[in-house]
Amino acid sequence: MGHPQVREVLVVDDGSLDDIAAVLRSVPGATLIEMPLNRGKTAALVAGIRAAQGSYLLLVDADLSGLTPEHISALLDPLRTGRADVSVSLRESAPRFWRWLGIDYISGERVLPKPLLDHHAQTILALPRFGFEVFLNSLLISRRSRVAVVCTPGVRSPPKRAKMGWSKGLVAEAKMIGNMARCVG
């Protein structure tokens, strides 16, 4: 919202129990997609992908902090200039080993052509709640897509234990990792 290269902003409320939907309804320029029940990230992504009108998708996780218009420009630039088919954010909060490798393979901040996913909605819906990024990575590898990794200093995604408390958060993180592991071929 307010970025000159972003023409449409879709926010998917995946059955949240707080008042975020009421807050989002008052945000000018954003279209709110409300899902009555929490069905997980993959279902929320499919709802947004189906509703998107543009030819490119900028996917952004909702719980980020520190994301700036400059980060968005940096993510869009490799596709705009033709240097890459897809861009992926390398967040400041990515695990140290992933930063050392130079890629956050589960980063939710990505830019990609919408047609890449148009025929995969049913496959995505069948994925575990946190299987989208692993599926997308496999799709990109199979297509030999050119991927630009974009460092996004200052961008952080809180671990689940910071959002839910230590014990519930660790259980949620273990479930998320289990979901991702089930998607690895």
Steps between C-alpha positions, in 0.01 A plus 500: 500500500663812381780323309512627139561152355223324695159544340294265714520403867313192616498403865370157593360468850524127564227478761681709758343536842615857563356819352748527211223474238332812642831684493572390141159610374600857584830488308462684169617311195498152653255226410418272789425134434341347808509126553248384761726227640874477544608252233871577503743697294464293182121554485543871570757528222272325251218742588731794433648351182154432359386855575813673367453687175862580413748296301750490788455410865685664787451268796568640846454328835268693730713484815806683367663799655739738331375458141544829313410627153869464415486128582195461276680682217802276547278189477323629187815619322645162384175418317446853372847502344478141369792375712287234670173311470436508876642690795521378860574704810790411727375646829718625780325253730573197280698234688874564488566184295252610233661845484837324462355291215361818346133399481203481734320213330182554705485877464147623444612814318514418131418650164396265222289491185138416583472252208763285675234408758177533303466127431620382840221621731368150575850368563573790734172447687596137559830600662543506876434836666863609456597323180478782247860620496638146470258429213593826331872429537451159336301660219773760442770233495307281256453799268862610539377846596750778553468599867633825642567498873445849636651591836248690711690640798277598788216269392408259773239230542444404861533135598177336609625474857521882511137525386348209692721446800793265541332158522209560259737670261745210497215257430372726219850529351543121513165455322602757238829321437313170480263651240795616293678165531192320365527713184863421424527252216 
